[in-house]
Amino acid sequence: MRAGLEPAVTGAVVASVTVFDERSLRRHDGPSEDFIDRLTGATLEGAVRRGKFLWLPLADTDVVGSRGTGVTQSLAGLPHPSVRLPHPSVHLPHPSVHLPHPSAHEAVVLHLGMSGQVLLRDRRTDDALTRIRLELDHPVLGPLRLNFVDQRIFGSMSIDALVPSGDDRAAGLGSDSRLIPAQVAHIARDPLDPAFDDRHFLARLAGKNTTIKRAMLDQTLVSGIGNIYADEALWAARIHYDQPTTTLSRPRAKALLVEVRAVLSRALGEGGTSFDAQYVNVNGASGYFSHSLNAYGRQGAACPRCGRPIVRDQFMNRGAHYCPYCQRVR
């Protein structure tokens, strides 16, 4: 999603904002009118990611109150956008009101939750279950529409303050800036982040008194792996998901980190793992890494390495998929 958004949002001006469902602003500190007024007229500077959080930094504005002078729409509580809405409520700010505006130290923060999508469209294309819509004017690509679609409404958009990353390195993938949204600052770096510190990660992993898959899903230790890619990396490294971290040797931990990076890189190259229509890129296309899975979702099938059946165990209200022969607790 970040790679798809970057060329479309960099340098784009937010011409208008429509909020169809205020529940998608649960992480925004303020009502929908505040989100709309502060974002209308803003210029987006790029797309940056850390783990499963994405943010669009906002350009600085010298003139207070220069934003929010366009039409703002709040359609919270009305039918989803597949239904034609003839008369949205229109709010025009009073000329004497100086609206708050983002600065170079703020960003739009997006999280997909379980079913969120960010879809780039032309101005004539609607998507059912759109919760928030941004109309963009790009200096090269022209008018665009960004639809934040979310079936289960676990995802969110918000405007958040940017704070120092804390380690004097670029805060995320996609920008050299050392600033990160405050609500993302507690999230650890992911293994594909150029500033990821292998030694620091391995030292913290060795100090954990838990099991290896639980550690891999701990977003304060390492981010972006998730259940599917944890199973795939553990299978590739021949490590059992319930292996205690205190008994995992440093060479095996380093080998696991290599496999994590390999799995994530291949998955990104293939557009992710799409098991249903919810998991798509910004153009609505499904990923095809599901065809490359060796362990996840393959219970009962032959292990590609030894031919014995893959097993699925209950794990943290989900599943752990592994080969009992290749992946033993040591």
Secondary structure, 3 states (H helix, E strand, C coil): CHHHHHHHHCCCEEEEEEECCHHHHCCCCCCHHHHHHHHCCCEECCCEEECCEEEEEECCCCCCCCCCCCCEEECCCCCCCCCCCCCCCEECCCCCCCCCCCCCCEEEEEECCCCEEEEEECCCCCCCCEEEEEEEEECCCEEEEEEEEECCCCCEEEEEEEEECCCCCCCCECCCCCEEEHHHCCCCCCCCCCCCCHHHHHHHHHCCCCEHHHHHCCCCCCCCCHHHHHHHHHHHHCCCCCCEHHHCCHHHHHHHHHHHHHHHHHHHHCCCCCCCCCCECCCCCECCHHHHCCCCCCCCCECCCCCCECEEEEECCEEEEECCCCCCCC
